[in-house]
């Protein structure tokens, strides 16, 4: 991204994509959620190279982030982009979390609607179904 694109990165309805299906709310909403939990969303970018994003959350002595105990947390990841879904799930499992995944809202409801509940649900706002 260019320096100009980076300046508006967390603004609502800001998008670097030309496609009409991208509303430009994803980073705005993500940034607000992270800020509400006392953290920050940091992004570095080099034009024509790529961008890297980091979510920074405060860790308490009790082992909690934003009020959620992080040891063995049960997490449901819902995203229609399989690569993103797998990457997030892999990172969370490596940290010792119990992670389930679903490609869409319909399957997520089937998983969530069963006998199982989740401590955290991570999803995209543009997931089909």
MDTraj code that builds the backbone (N, CA, C; nanometers):
import mdtraj as md
import numpy as np

residues = "UNK UNK UNK UNK UNK UNK UNK UNK UNK UNK UNK UNK UNK UNK UNK UNK UNK UNK UNK UNK UNK UNK UNK UNK UNK UNK UNK UNK UNK UNK UNK UNK UNK UNK UNK UNK UNK UNK UNK UNK UNK UNK UNK UNK UNK UNK UNK UNK UNK UNK UNK UNK UNK UNK UNK UNK UNK UNK UNK UNK UNK UNK UNK UNK UNK UNK UNK UNK UNK UNK UNK UNK UNK UNK UNK UNK UNK UNK UNK UNK UNK UNK UNK UNK UNK UNK UNK UNK UNK UNK UNK UNK UNK UNK UNK UNK UNK UNK UNK UNK UNK UNK UNK UNK UNK UNK UNK UNK UNK UNK UNK UNK UNK UNK UNK UNK UNK UNK UNK UNK UNK UNK UNK UNK UNK UNK UNK UNK UNK".split()
xyz = np.array([
    [0.0836, -0.1177, 0.0000],
    [0.0000, 0.0000, 0.0000],
    [0.0881, 0.1241, 0.0000],
    [0.0378, 0.2250, -0.0594],
    [0.1085, 0.3530, -0.0597],
    [0.0890, 0.4220, 0.0753],
    [0.1688, 0.5272, 0.0991],
    [0.1547, 0.6031, 0.2234],
    [0.0160, 0.6642, 0.2339],
    [-0.0399, 0.7085, 0.1228],
    [-0.1747, 0.7664, 0.1236],
    [-0.2801, 0.6619, 0.1600],
    [-0.2678, 0.5416, 0.1063],
    [-0.3614, 0.4339, 0.1405],
    [-0.3493, 0.3955, 0.2871],
    [-0.2288, 0.3980, 0.3412],
    [-0.2073, 0.3634, 0.4813],
    [-0.2722, 0.4657, 0.5747],
    [-0.2736, 0.5936, 0.5358],
    [-0.3310, 0.6977, 0.6226],
    [-0.4782, 0.6717, 0.6528],
    [-0.5536, 0.6192, 0.5584],
    [-0.6959, 0.5945, 0.5800],
    [-0.7292, 0.4500, 0.6091],
    [-0.6298, 0.3717, 0.6422],
    [-0.6468, 0.2278, 0.6561],
    [-0.7597, 0.1859, 0.7504],
    [-0.7747, 0.2550, 0.8627],
    [-0.8750, 0.2163, 0.9612],
    [-1.0012, 0.3021, 0.9532],
    [-1.0136, 0.3818, 0.8498],
    [-1.1339, 0.4626, 0.8300],
    [-1.2482, 0.3742, 0.7788],
    [-1.3713, 0.4003, 0.8224],
    [-1.4839, 0.3213, 0.7699],
    [-1.5005, 0.3441, 0.6200],
    [-1.5321, 0.2384, 0.5500],
    [-1.5568, 0.2370, 0.4059],
    [-1.4319, 0.2635, 0.3227],
    [-1.3147, 0.2520, 0.3838],
    [-1.1888, 0.2663, 0.3099],
    [-1.1494, 0.1291, 0.2557],
    [-1.1245, 0.1215, 0.1280],
    [-1.0828, -0.0050, 0.0674],
    [-0.9811, 0.0222, -0.0424],
    [-0.8832, -0.0647, -0.0524],
    [-0.7851, -0.0548, -0.1601],
    [-0.8271, -0.1411, -0.2784],
    [-0.9404, -0.2102, -0.2640],
    [-0.9894, -0.2987, -0.3691],
    [-1.0945, -0.2276, -0.4529],
    [-1.0996, -0.2619, -0.5807],
    [-1.1961, -0.1993, -0.6711],
    [-1.3285, -0.2743, -0.6764],
    [-1.3345, -0.3912, -0.6194],
    [-1.4521, -0.4765, -0.6279],
    [-1.5662, -0.4201, -0.5428],
    [-1.6877, -0.4203, -0.5961],
    [-1.8036, -0.3665, -0.5246],
    [-1.8403, -0.4467, -0.4002],
    [-1.7950, -0.5707, -0.3893],
    [-1.8327, -0.6535, -0.2746],
    [-1.7502, -0.6224, -0.1501],
    [-1.6445, -0.5445, -0.1626],
    [-1.5625, -0.5082, -0.0478],
    [-1.6094, -0.3724, 0.0048],
    [-1.6686, -0.3734, 0.1221],
    [-1.7273, -0.2512, 0.1783],
    [-1.6259, -0.1603, 0.2463],
    [-1.5078, -0.2142, 0.2781],
    [-1.4098, -0.1317, 0.3476],
    [-1.4379, -0.1175, 0.4947],
    [-1.5043, -0.2169, 0.5530],
    [-1.5347, -0.2116, 0.6959],
    [-1.4507, -0.3083, 0.7792],
    [-1.3857, -0.4036, 0.7154],
    [-1.3141, -0.5090, 0.7878],
    [-1.2081, -0.4580, 0.8831],
    [-1.1152, -0.3765, 0.8343],
    [-1.0098, -0.3257, 0.9219],
    [-1.0631, -0.2228, 1.0203],
    [-1.1621, -0.1457, 0.9801],
    [-1.2234, -0.0497, 1.0717],
    [-1.2838, -0.1232, 1.1920],
    [-1.3649, -0.2246, 1.1655],
    [-1.4299, -0.3000, 1.2730],
    [-1.3263, -0.3748, 1.3562],
    [-1.2306, -0.4388, 1.2898],
    [-1.1253, -0.5124, 1.3621],
    [-1.0482, -0.4196, 1.4549],
    [-1.0111, -0.3035, 1.4047],
    [-0.9358, -0.2070, 1.4842],
    [-1.0159, -0.1626, 1.6061],
    [-1.1449, -0.1382, 1.5875],
    [-1.2298, -0.0962, 1.6995],
    [-1.2418, -0.2061, 1.8048],
    [-1.2583, -0.3294, 1.7626],
    [-1.2696, -0.4410, 1.8574],
    [-1.1403, -0.4560, 1.9373],
    [-1.0276, -0.4521, 1.8685],
    [-0.8984, -0.4659, 1.9361],
    [-0.8774, -0.3499, 2.0336],
    [-0.9107, -0.2282, 1.9925],
    [-0.8963, -0.1114, 2.0810],
    [-0.9851, -0.1244, 2.2044],
    [-1.1067, -0.1775, 2.1870],
    [-1.1985, -0.1939, 2.2999],
    [-1.1454, -0.2943, 2.4016],
    [-1.0540, -0.3798, 2.3597],
    [-0.9924, -0.4766, 2.4503],
    [-0.8551, -0.4299, 2.4979],
    [-0.8277, -0.3002, 2.4809],
    [-0.7040, -0.2436, 2.5314],
    [-0.5828, -0.2705, 2.4443],
    [-0.6034, -0.3118, 2.3210],
    [-0.4912, -0.3440, 2.2342],
    [-0.4770, -0.2490, 2.1180],
    [-0.3974, -0.2918, 2.0218],
    [-0.3747, -0.2108, 1.9035],
    [-0.3569, -0.3024, 1.7837],
    [-0.3879, -0.2517, 1.6679],
    [-0.3709, -0.3237, 1.5417],
    [-0.2659, -0.2458, 1.4635],
    [-0.1506, -0.3089, 1.4411],
    [-0.0384, -0.2430, 1.3750],
    [-0.0198, -0.3005, 1.2356],
    [-0.0023, -0.2148, 1.1368],
    [0.0150, -0.2588, 0.9993],
    [0.1375, -0.1907, 0.9399],
    [0.2223, -0.2710, 0.8759],
    [0.3364, -0.2196, 0.8010],
    [0.3171, -0.2614, 0.6570],
    [0.3544, -0.1753, 0.5631],
    [0.3348, -0.2073, 0.4229],
    [0.4451, -0.1482, 0.3369],
    [0.4820, -0.2235, 0.2336],
    [0.5739, -0.1743, 0.1313],
    [0.5035, -0.1927, -0.0022],
    [0.4873, -0.0845, -0.0784],
    [0.4198, -0.0955, -0.2085],
    [0.4833, -0.2032, -0.2959],
    [0.4005, -0.2809, -0.3608],
    [0.4414, -0.3887, -0.4513],
    [0.5166, -0.5022, -0.3828],
    [0.5209, -0.5010, -0.2479],
    [0.5852, -0.6097, -0.1736],
    [0.4818, -0.6840, -0.0909],
    [0.4048, -0.6098, -0.0107],
    [0.3027, -0.6710, 0.0729],
    [0.2861, -0.5972, 0.2037],
    [0.1932, -0.6454, 0.2832],
    [0.1632, -0.5830, 0.4121],
    [0.1633, -0.6891, 0.5214],
    [0.1958, -0.6450, 0.6412],
    [0.1954, -0.7317, 0.7589],
    [0.1139, -0.6638, 0.8667],
    [0.0231, -0.7390, 0.9272],
    [-0.0581, -0.6864, 1.0358],
    [-0.0334, -0.7637, 1.1635],
    [-0.0320, -0.6942, 1.2749],
    [-0.0146, -0.7566, 1.4059],
    [-0.1205, -0.7042, 1.5020],
    [-0.1832, -0.7957, 1.5736],
    [-0.2753, -0.7597, 1.6798],
    [-0.1957, -0.7665, 1.8096],
    [-0.1936, -0.6567, 1.8829],
    [-0.1199, -0.6492, 2.0081],
    [-0.2213, -0.6344, 2.1210],
    [-0.2241, -0.7333, 2.2120],
    [-0.3147, -0.7302, 2.3266],
    [-0.2337, -0.7374, 2.4550],
    [-0.2818, -0.6689, 2.5562],
    [-0.2147, -0.6749, 2.6865],
    [-0.2426, -0.8092, 2.7527],
    [-0.1447, -0.8635, 2.8164],
    [-0.1544, -0.9916, 2.8855],
    [-0.1472, -0.9650, 3.0350],
    [-0.2457, -1.0120, 3.1096],
    [-0.2436, -0.9886, 3.2538],
    [-0.1684, -1.1002, 3.3238],
    [-0.1303, -1.0764, 3.4470],
    [-0.0593, -1.1776, 3.5251],
    [-0.1452, -1.3013, 3.5456],
    [-0.2768, -1.2862, 3.5379],
    [-0.3674, -1.3999, 3.5567],
    [-0.3826, -1.4816, 3.4286],
    [-0.3133, -1.4421, 3.3222],
    [-0.3206, -1.5168, 3.1975],
    [-0.4472, -1.4887, 3.1185],
    [-0.4949, -1.3670, 3.1240],
    [-0.6161, -1.3295, 3.0535],
    [-0.5884, -1.2167, 2.9547],
    [-0.6576, -1.2200, 2.8443],
    [-0.6536, -1.1108, 2.7473],
    [-0.7965, -1.0635, 2.7296],
    [-0.8209, -0.9368, 2.7565],
    [-0.9550, -0.8829, 2.7387],
    [-1.0610, -0.9578, 2.8173],
    [-1.0263, -1.0149, 2.9314],
    [-1.1227, -1.0834, 3.0162],
    [-1.1438, -1.2299, 2.9823],
    [-1.0733, -1.2814, 2.8818],
    [-1.0913, -1.4215, 2.8421],
    [-0.9669, -1.5000, 2.8823],
    [-0.9840, -1.6078, 2.9581],
    [-0.8723, -1.6953, 2.9907],
    [-0.8183, -1.7581, 2.8637],
    [-0.6884, -1.7502, 2.8421],
    [-0.6349, -1.7920, 2.7133],
    [-0.5784, -1.9338, 2.7103],
    [-0.5709, -2.0018, 2.8216],
    [-0.5185, -2.1378, 2.8197],
    [-0.6280, -2.2358, 2.7803],
    [-0.6172, -2.2982, 2.6617],
    [-0.7155, -2.3962, 2.6181],
    [-0.8496, -2.3385, 2.5796],
    [-0.8526, -2.2146, 2.5392],
    [-0.9766, -2.1504, 2.4979],
    [-1.0367, -2.2233, 2.3784],
    [-1.1685, -2.2444, 2.3786],
    [-1.2345, -2.3062, 2.2629],
    [-1.2743, -2.1959, 2.1660],
    [-1.2277, -2.2096, 2.0404],
    [-1.2438, -2.1041, 1.9415],
    [-1.3027, -2.1611, 1.8135],
    [-1.4013, -2.0911, 1.7572],
    [-1.4598, -2.1257, 1.6281],
    [-1.4157, -2.0196, 1.5275],
    [-1.3497, -2.0636, 1.4191],
    [-1.3038, -1.9732, 1.3135],
    [-1.3937, -1.9949, 1.1918],
    [-1.4618, -1.8884, 1.1475],
    [-1.5534, -1.8964, 1.0340],
    [-1.5033, -1.8034, 0.9244],
    [-1.4646, -1.8611, 0.8111],
    [-1.4187, -1.7792, 0.6982],
    [-1.4273, -1.8620, 0.5713],
    [-1.4730, -1.8002, 0.4627],
    [-1.4862, -1.8712, 0.3362],
    [-1.3546, -1.8803, 0.2593],
    [-1.2522, -1.8098, 0.3046],
    [-1.1206, -1.8216, 0.2425],
    [-1.0419, -1.9268, 0.3194],
    [-1.0300, -2.0444, 0.2601],
    [-0.9712, -2.1599, 0.3283],
    [-0.8287, -2.1329, 0.3784],
    [-0.7487, -2.0630, 0.2991],
    [-0.6112, -2.0345, 0.3409],
    [-0.6063, -1.9506, 0.4673],
    [-0.6921, -1.8497, 0.4756],
    [-0.6981, -1.7650, 0.5944],
    [-0.7466, -1.8476, 0.7140],
    [-0.8523, -1.9228, 0.6922],
    [-0.9101, -2.0064, 0.7972],
    [-0.8049, -2.1026, 0.8536],
    [-0.7322, -2.1699, 0.7650],
    [-0.6303, -2.2660, 0.8075],
    [-0.5145, -2.1988, 0.8808],
    [-0.4728, -2.0813, 0.8328],
    [-0.3614, -2.0099, 0.8970],
    [-0.3963, -1.9669, 1.0387],
    [-0.5146, -1.9093, 1.0545],
    [-0.5585, -1.8663, 1.1876],
    [-0.5708, -1.9869, 1.2809],
    [-0.6335, -2.0934, 1.2310],
    [-0.6522, -2.2135, 1.3133],
    [-0.5175, -2.2731, 1.3541],
    [-0.4226, -2.2766, 1.2622],
    [-0.2908, -2.3338, 1.2918],
    [-0.2221, -2.2543, 1.4026],
    [-0.2240, -2.1206, 1.3907],
    [-0.1601, -2.0363, 1.4920],
    [-0.2252, -2.0541, 1.6287],
    [-0.3567, -2.0594, 1.6312],
    [-0.4279, -2.0749, 1.7582],
    [-0.4031, -2.2123, 1.8206],
    [-0.4014, -2.3158, 1.7375],
    [-0.3722, -2.4516, 1.7900],
    [-0.2303, -2.4591, 1.8446],
    [-0.1368, -2.3918, 1.7767],
    [0.0024, -2.3914, 1.8234],
    [0.0139, -2.3270, 1.9614],
    [-0.0791, -2.2374, 1.9949],
    [-0.0815, -2.1746, 2.1267],
    [-0.1624, -2.2550, 2.2282],
    [-0.2085, -2.3735, 2.1878],
    [-0.2773, -2.4617, 2.2818],
    [-0.4277, -2.4475, 2.2889],
    [-0.4880, -2.3823, 2.1904],
    [-0.6330, -2.3636, 2.1926],
    [-0.7034, -2.4771, 2.1196],
    [-0.8267, -2.5013, 2.1578],
    [-0.9138, -2.5998, 2.0938],
    [-0.9900, -2.5268, 1.9840],
    [-0.9554, -2.5531, 1.8570],
    [-1.0084, -2.4748, 1.7454],
    [-1.0905, -2.5619, 1.6515],
    [-1.2077, -2.5114, 1.6153],
    [-1.2915, -2.5707, 1.5099],
    [-1.3054, -2.4679, 1.4001],
    [-1.3264, -2.5128, 1.2768],
    [-1.3407, -2.4202, 1.1646],
    [-1.4673, -2.4506, 1.0862],
    [-1.5168, -2.3475, 1.0177],
    [-1.6333, -2.3615, 0.9303],
    [-1.6162, -2.2645, 0.8136],
    [-1.6587, -2.3056, 0.6922],
    [-1.6420, -2.2201, 0.5753],
    [-1.7520, -2.1150, 0.5579],
    [-1.8609, -2.1277, 0.6334],
    [-1.9709, -2.0330, 0.6172],
    [-2.0573, -2.0310, 0.7424],
    [-2.1505, -1.9368, 0.7449],
    [-2.2362, -1.9205, 0.8610],
    [-2.3264, -2.0393, 0.8884],
    [-2.3728, -2.1033, 0.7813],
    [-2.4620, -2.2181, 0.7972],
    [-2.3926, -2.3322, 0.8717],
    [-2.2716, -2.3673, 0.8282],
    [-2.1982, -2.4743, 0.8965],
    [-2.1567, -2.4323, 1.0373],
    [-2.1250, -2.3040, 1.0541],
    [-2.0892, -2.2544, 1.1869],
    [-2.2057, -2.2709, 1.2838],
    [-2.3268, -2.2421, 1.2369],
    [-2.4444, -2.2579, 1.3226],
    [-2.4695, -2.4048, 1.3567],
    [-2.4412, -2.4940, 1.2624],
    [-2.4554, -2.6370, 1.2911],
    [-2.3572, -2.6796, 1.3993],
    [-2.2335, -2.6315, 1.3891],
    [-2.1318, -2.6649, 1.4893],
    [-2.1667, -2.5998, 1.6223],
    [-2.1993, -2.4708, 1.6189],
    [-2.2267, -2.3953, 1.7412],
    [-2.3594, -2.4360, 1.8033],
    [-2.4559, -2.4754, 1.7203],
    [-2.5884, -2.5085, 1.7697],
    [-2.5981, -2.6448, 1.8353],
    [-2.4913, -2.7223, 1.8260],
    [-2.4911, -2.8551, 1.8879],
    [-2.4663, -2.8453, 2.0368],
    [-2.4174, -2.9541, 2.0944],
    [-2.3954, -2.9569, 2.2390],
    [-2.2749, -2.8738, 2.2826],
    [-2.2027, -2.8207, 2.1880],
    [-2.0779, -2.7514, 2.2154],
    [-2.0956, -2.5998, 2.2119],
    [-2.0285, -2.5292, 2.2990],
    [-2.0245, -2.3831, 2.2933],
    [-1.8784, -2.3409, 2.2804],
    [-1.8571, -2.2173, 2.2402],
    [-1.7225, -2.1662, 2.2198],
    [-1.7006, -2.0424, 2.3049],
    [-1.5759, -2.0257, 2.3501],
    [-1.5397, -1.9055, 2.4249],
    [-1.5265, -1.7859, 2.3320],
    [-1.4777, -1.8118, 2.2087],
    [-1.4521, -1.7055, 2.1123],
    [-1.4949, -1.7523, 1.9743],
    [-1.5572, -1.6625, 1.8963],
    [-1.5886, -1.6892, 1.7565],
    [-1.5203, -1.5809, 1.6740],
    [-1.4389, -1.6232, 1.5781],
    [-1.3708, -1.5310, 1.4865],
    [-1.4325, -1.5496, 1.3500],
    [-1.4828, -1.4413, 1.2914],
    [-1.5492, -1.4527, 1.1629],
    [-1.5252, -1.3277, 1.0787],
    [-1.5603, -1.3375, 0.9523],
    [-1.5543, -1.2243, 0.8620],
    [-1.6945, -1.1688, 0.8435],
    [-1.7041, -1.0410, 0.8142],
    [-1.8363, -0.9818, 0.7956],
    [-1.8954, -1.0117, 0.6584],
    [-1.8152, -1.0659, 0.5669],
    [-1.8653, -1.0924, 0.4312],
    [-1.8759, -1.2409, 0.4002],
    [-1.8861, -1.3230, 0.5024],
    [-1.8962, -1.4678, 0.4831],
    [-2.0312, -1.5028, 0.4216],
    [-2.0318, -1.5892, 0.3175],
    [-2.1604, -1.6263, 0.2569],
    [-2.2435, -1.7131, 0.3505],
    [-2.3712, -1.7162, 0.3271],
    [-2.4693, -1.7967, 0.4026],
    [-2.4630, -1.7650, 0.5499],
])
top = md.Topology()
chain = top.add_chain()
for i, resn in enumerate(residues, 1):
    res = top.add_residue(resn, chain, resSeq=i)
    for name in ("N", "CA", "C"):
        top.add_atom(name, md.element.get_by_symbol(name[0]), res)
traj = md.Trajectory(xyz[None], top)
